[in-house]
Amino acid sequence: MSDKKDLSNLSKEKLISIIEEFRKKKYGLFWDIDKEEIVEKCKTEYPYIKELKNKEIKINKNLITNALIEGDNYHSVSVLNITHKKKN
């Protein structure tokens, strides 16, 4: 079963209008010209990681605990760049 529509019976004008509409829409990834407010805010205020003990998953107390970071990638990477700057 195909999702393709048969366009062979459409007029030239209709096909042109479909193409023009397609060109107006953005599909996939695209970046806004203006930066988000949070991006500008992070230049002067650093996001931080807050440990939530009630969310901790600890199987073995002798092993290190890994951090699970939820949130937008930009903010997570910003925090990791600061907290792990000198770590290998």
C-alpha positions, 0 to 999 in steps of 0.5 A: 500500500502506497501513500503516494498520491496520483498527481497526473490529473492535476493542472499545471497551475495546481502543481505549481501551487503545491510546489510553492506551498512545499517551498514555504514549509520547513521539514526536518531540522532547521535553525532559527535566526534569533537565539533562544533567550536561554542561550543568551542567559547561559552566557552570564548564568551557568546552569547546574546539576542538582543531585536528587537523592530520591531519584538515585539508582544504587545497585552497589555502594562500592561502584560510582554513581552515574548521572542521568541528565534530563532536559534539552541537549544544549543545557545538558552539554553546557553543564557537562562542559563546565563540570568536566572541563579538566576531566579525561 
